[in-house]
């Protein structure tokens, strides 16, 4: 939820809307299918995504979660693009 707060808000608003059940399933599948990417180097990954979405946030964390490599950043960049197609 920290990576795509707008999708979480939408899901919480519409989870019980029978007319949007297909969209709800699509949003749920997006999160389920991408958990590995979202949890790699968390919370740095979440901060990276929020930064790319325009939030004024740095990548510093209080605990060592490993480096966010260029390959991980590429995966997250792709995930950002995929998230725009979910709704």
C-alpha positions as CSV (number, residue, x, y, z in Angstrom):
1,X,0.0,0.0,0.0
2,X,2.9,2.4,0.6
3,X,4.0,2.1,-3.0
4,X,0.6,2.8,-4.6
5,X,-1.6,4.6,-2.1
6,X,-4.1,5.7,-4.7
7,X,-4.8,2.0,-5.6
8,X,-5.3,1.1,-1.9
9,X,-7.7,4.0,-1.5
10,X,-9.6,3.0,-4.6
11,X,-9.7,-0.6,-3.4
12,X,-11.0,0.3,0.1
13,X,-13.6,2.5,-1.5
14,X,-14.9,-0.1,-4.0
15,X,-14.1,-3.5,-2.5
16,X,-17.8,-4.2,-1.9
17,X,-19.2,-2.6,-5.1
18,X,-20.7,-5.4,-7.1
19,X,-20.6,-3.3,-10.3
20,X,-16.9,-3.0,-10.1
21,X,-16.0,-6.6,-9.1
22,X,-13.9,-7.1,-12.2
23,X,-11.9,-4.0,-11.5
24,X,-11.5,-4.9,-7.8
25,X,-10.2,-8.3,-8.8
26,X,-7.7,-6.6,-11.2
27,X,-6.4,-4.3,-8.5
28,X,-6.1,-7.3,-6.0
29,X,-4.3,-9.3,-8.7
30,X,-1.9,-6.4,-9.4
31,X,-0.8,-6.4,-5.7
32,X,-0.7,-10.2,-5.4
33,X,1.3,-10.7,-8.6
34,X,3.8,-8.0,-7.7
35,X,4.5,-8.6,-4.0
36,X,8.1,-9.8,-4.6
37,X,9.0,-6.7,-6.5
38,X,7.3,-4.4,-4.0
39,X,8.9,-6.1,-0.9
40,X,12.5,-6.2,-2.3
41,X,14.6,-3.7,-0.3
42,X,11.5,-2.3,1.4
43,X,11.0,0.5,2.5
44,X,13.6,1.9,0.1
45,X,11.6,0.5,-2.8
46,X,8.5,2.3,-1.6
47,X,10.3,5.6,-1.2
48,X,11.8,5.2,-4.6
49,X,8.3,4.7,-6.2
50,X,6.8,7.6,-4.3
51,X,9.8,9.8,-5.3
52,X,9.2,8.8,-9.0
53,X,5.6,9.8,-8.6
54,X,6.5,13.3,-7.5
55,X,6.6,13.1,-3.7
56,X,9.4,15.0,-2.0
57,X,11.0,12.1,-0.2
58,X,14.5,10.7,0.0
59,X,15.6,7.1,0.0
60,X,17.1,7.1,3.5
61,X,16.0,4.4,5.9
62,X,16.9,3.9,9.6
63,X,17.6,0.2,9.0
64,X,19.8,-1.5,6.5
65,X,17.6,-3.2,3.9
66,X,20.2,-3.6,1.2
67,X,21.0,-1.5,-1.8
68,X,18.4,-0.6,-4.4
69,X,20.2,-1.8,-7.5
70,X,19.7,-0.5,-11.0
71,X,18.0,-3.8,-11.9
72,X,15.6,-3.3,-9.0
73,X,14.9,0.3,-10.0
74,X,14.1,-0.9,-13.5
75,X,11.7,-3.4,-12.1
76,X,10.0,-0.7,-10.0
77,X,9.9,1.7,-13.0
78,X,8.1,-1.0,-15.0
79,X,5.8,-1.6,-12.0
80,X,4.9,2.1,-11.9
81,X,3.9,2.0,-15.6
82,X,1.9,-1.2,-15.0
83,X,0.1,0.4,-12.1
84,X,-1.2,3.1,-14.4
85,X,-3.0,0.5,-16.5
86,X,-4.8,-1.2,-13.5
87,X,-7.8,1.2,-13.3
